[in-house]
């Protein structure tokens, strides 16, 4: 079972994982990855990986919009 909240992307394809957006928001609100990871009950490496994937998702979305 995949625990993932995703919105449909353009043309009905896979979209952005909203869980990653929640992770990003937690880092912003808590001021550090360490504090956000603790609040989210995640390890720091898991949260860092989620943020890196969000960065990749955003980069791909930007490329699609530019084309």
C-alpha positions, 0 to 999 in steps of 0.5 A, spaced: 500 500 500 502 506 498 501 512 503 501 518 498 496 524 497 497 526 490 494 531 486 493 529 478 498 532 474 497 535 467 493 531 462 491 526 468 498 523 469 501 523 476 502 529 480 505 532 486 505 529 492 502 533 497 505 530 503 512 533 500 509 540 500 507 538 508 514 536 509 517 543 506 512 547 510 514 544 517 521 545 515 519 553 514 515 553 520 520 549 525 526 553 522 530 547 521 530 540 518 531 537 525 526 540 529 521 539 523 523 531 522 522 531 530 515 534 529 513 530 523 516 523 527 521 522 521 528 521 521 532 527 518 535 523 512 528 521 510 525 528 511 531 531 507 530 526 501 522 528 501 525 535 500 530 533 495 524 530 491 520 536 492 525 540 489 526 535 483 518 535 482 518 543 482 524 543 477 520 538 472 513 542 473 517 548 471 520 545 465 513 543 463 510 550 463 516 553 459 515 548 454 
